[in-house]
Amino acid sequence: MRQLLAAVWVLFGWLVVSYAWAGTVDWQVHNQRLNVAEHVYYVQEPPAGLSFAEVRQLPEQTWTENTADTVSLGYGSDVYWFRLSVVSRTPTIVPTFLEIAYAVLDDVQAYVVQGQSVAGQYTMGDKKPFYDRPINHRNFVIPLELWPGETTTVYLRVDTTSSMQVPLTLWSEDAFYTSDQSVNIFEGVYYGIFLVMILYNLFVYMAMGERSFLYYVCYITAMPLFMASLRGTGFQYLWPEATWWNDQAIIVFLNLTMCFGAVFTVRFLSIRATSTPVMYRVSLPLTVLSGLMALAGLVLPYSGLIVPTIIMAFVYCVLMLVFGCIRWYQKHPAARFYTVAWVFWLSGGVILGLSKFTLLPRNFFTENATQIGSALGVILLSIALADRLNKEKRAAFLAQQRLLREERKVRLAQEKSLHVQQEANAQLEARVQERTRDLEKLNAQLLELSATDGLTSLKNRAHFDTAFQSAVVHGFRFEEPVSLLVLDIDHFKKFNDTYGHLVGDDCLKMVASTIRQHVTRPQDLAARYGGEEFVILLPNTPEEGALRVAERIRAEVENTGFRVSGETVHLTVSIGVCTMLPTEADATKELFRLADEALYEAKGDGRNRVVPWRASGQPVDNPPLTPA
């Protein structure tokens, strides 16, 4: 009976612990980014309100678990509390960021609890000055310090008139800034495309006086300003202190986009009350209504205008696409470009609208669909305007054909002369290319000669220094060992004095030939460092492999007979070896010094030997402490 009761208590305890940790995020050592939406719990605040202390005391069953991959509760006037718990499984304190990637939330209050104490409290929102945020970022970013083995709980109180979307992502500090740099590059390209198109079409309008270009400039000016308002970029860079305008800018710029877009469409597709009366009667009230709503955005609250604006934007996108298809069917010359462009515009607008009504999940694609689609649409519409100009120029050209016929003979003669000149230019260009190839080949040969020791045909010291520095930097970046062998011919001065310098040169050539036989990998490098001293660089080679190469070279030199004046002489070499896992990019001097020390130790121990560098007092058969 007692055993049964004990088993029941153990099962009960396991269930309690499992329930307590069910909504907890585990932050591991190698985590860079986690979407924590599925670990979030939320509760709706009653009309009387709740203090933070009261929220902490709420029973567990009052909290609702968010089971979707994003926190999205749609439009409404309700205030919500959200809770997220994170347990650090790392051995050290980890600085992280909790990002709320929805820039139009009105009021966000964040409370960071570690243990039983409040470690941080932050107040943010698009109705508060931008520089009040703990991190200067277009989204709301909360800094967290995760302590080893401890649970950090974040409570969020969110009150907003926009869509109740709270997309939460937990980042490591390095991953956050790396990702943010990529996003900034993406947005820079996006806004750069619009700026180029605005300036191009503005210059064309000033040169041609065609009002289609003016309407188009207004249209593509309002669109990026709307996107900047929606994504928080405008609040960050353009109006960081204008909190009232930041809330209304979305309404104003979105309606201006629709207003100028409708005017441009009417003008560009030649929609007239006489030729296309139905489309004209539909587009006119849409243009007027969007213009009035843009003005209303300056006086009426955001909450009363955002839903009608999104509905009208959806209707607007569909109508513009329908207009383009109809005019394409009616053989309008520019309608094909316009229709294809609006496929991109419509796709982005519809996806964005559906995500605001929680019919589509909020992710990178849905948030950037409008940007991608609008950029492609702008480019295609600019091409369409250019095509229209080209067709007008072609009509003028055809009108002048009769005048140009009289000059046909002169033009044919000029073409024949040009053809002869082109052939001569082609021959000249071929000769120039041939000479260029010869020069490149000679330059390559000169470069090889400048990097090669003339006596031994090994690389020289200058080339070695450059390659040595690159290998150490590569080893430092990718955490790969670098091995260096410093080789010196034993008693070479005495050998020179005995047999003469010419025989000494032959000795150097023999040693160099032996080194080449055993240094065969493409990435390895053997060089004559000076006099009778040689160096061998072995990237990504552990000490064991470097010692094997050194021993083979030493043994080969020792066993190779050297004929001098009818007698056979045997030479020996001493080799110092050092293998290091570089701890800094500029570790070449240290690595060479240690290998040189090992060489001197080899000479001091009797020469004709290979000696690896060892830290002071370390046994020879143990791996070194500092090097790899």
Phi, psi and omega in degrees: 000318180295322178296324178294316179296319179298319179296321178297316180296319178298317179296320179296317179297320179296319179295320180296314180295318180298320180292321182295327183261005186298324183257021184263139177268128175268120177261112183267171185300319186264008179292138176244322183207133178227130170277111190259015185300322183288352178254010184266141173244146181221158178215140180278133180283132178293164181303329181286346179090165177222137173276166179297321179297321179292324179296320180294335181268359182296139177294154185299326185289348178280343180274142179254130180279133175275119185259356181271170180277004172209155179266109183214115184244011174076192181273150179167177181255005184283151176256138183235147169254138178237148182227136179220130179244136182232131175248127180273127176253028183255156181281348182229169176292132184243118173283125181227170177234136171255113185257132170256100191272053175215105196279355187252021174286135186288310186220122179232119175248124184243135177235124180254120183244127174237120188071239177248002184251154178273113183273342181193149178219128185225144176236124183222177177149160181280000174258009177240151181306142186299322186281004172280351183286148179294329177234127180286096184210152182296329174264176180269119185237126182249121178283135179231146170244113182268119181270146183303126175075358183259155179262127175250123181248132179247125175253133180237129171252119186240124177230119184208152174267351176272189179296135181281076176247127180230071180288112186255131177226132177259124186241149160283156186298315181294317181295324181297311183290327177295313179296320182295326177296319178296318179296319179297321177296317179301314181290326177297318177296318181299308181290331176295321177300314181295320181297317179297316181295322179297310182295319181299309182289332176293318178295321178296319178298316181295329180277323187259332183075013180278122186291341176302322179291325178294314178297323180292322177298316178297321181297309184278356169277319181291325184297307179295331176293323175297315180295321178296324178290319183292321186267001178086356181293322178296318179296325183285319190249334189256315182221063186294340180257348184272078185292323180295314182293325179300324180287327184268344187298326180300313180297312185296310186287327178293318178291325175294324176300314179294320182297305181291328176297320179292319179297316179298318181298314179301317182287316187289321182268008178055048178277118184234157179293335182272317185271324180227071188295322183294311179297323180294318181291333178281320184287329183297307179295328177297318179295314182295315183296317179294324176295319178294323179290329174296319176293321180296331178297344178277345184232330183266154183290154180301318186298329182276346186248341189292317181293311176301324180295317180294320178298315181293325178296321178295314179297319180299313181299317181294315181297317181297322178293319179297318178301315180298318180296318180297314181291329175294319177295328179276010175070027175292131189297329184262358188291331183294318176295317183298318183294315179297320178299320182286342171298317178292314180301312184295318180300314179295316181294318180294317180297318179296316180297317179296326179291328179290331177267013176063019176278342173233148179291151178272115179214185184300320182292312182294326180285333183251004181298320180294321179296311181297312181296319182292323179296315178295320180296318180299316180297316181293320179293325175295321175297321180297318178296319178296322178296322178296317178297320180298321180292323177294320177295323179295321178298318178294325179295317180296328179292339182259008184299322183295326178288330183278343181297327181293338181263010185298317182297318180296320182293322178296320178295321178294323179294321179296318178296321179294323178297316178298318180295322179295320177297318178296319179296322179296317178297317179296319180295321178298319178295320179297318179296321179296316178295324179295318178298319178297317180296321179296320178296317179295320178297320178297320179294318178297321179296319178294318179295321180292339181261003187244139175286127187293332183278311188262349184065010170275170176293150181271181186294320182298315179296320179299316181301318180294312180294323179299314180297317180295320181294321179292319177298316178297317179296322178293319184289320185255009177055052179244141181289149177236127179249139180231128176249127175248119188243134179226135179285128183290135175054038183291325179297318178295320178299317179296315182294329183280313189252349179099161186288330179294318176293324176299321177297318178298323177298316179297320180296320180296316179297318179298319179297321178296318179299316181299327181295334185249356176248092193243344182289146182300325184278347180283158183216129173244137184214152171272119186272334179157134178059234179264016184256133179237154177231145179229121181256124181237089179294149176052046180231123177289170184299321182301315179294321179295321179295322178298315179298315181297317182295321178298317180295313180302312182295321181295318178296316181297323184273354181270117178285141182239114185280123179223114176054044176083359177240157181261125181245138177251130178260159174227158178229153173248137185230128171258134185237135173221128176244130185221143169264100190304132177261359175207160184290334183252063182254015184294316182298317181295316181296317180293322180297318181292319177296322179294322175299318178297323177297315179297325177294320177298318178293321180291334181272008176117000179066178180053051180204163176250125182235120174279149178288136176230146175296155184302127177085003183266136178299152183291329185274002176259153178293148180295160184277312186277310179290170179286000000 
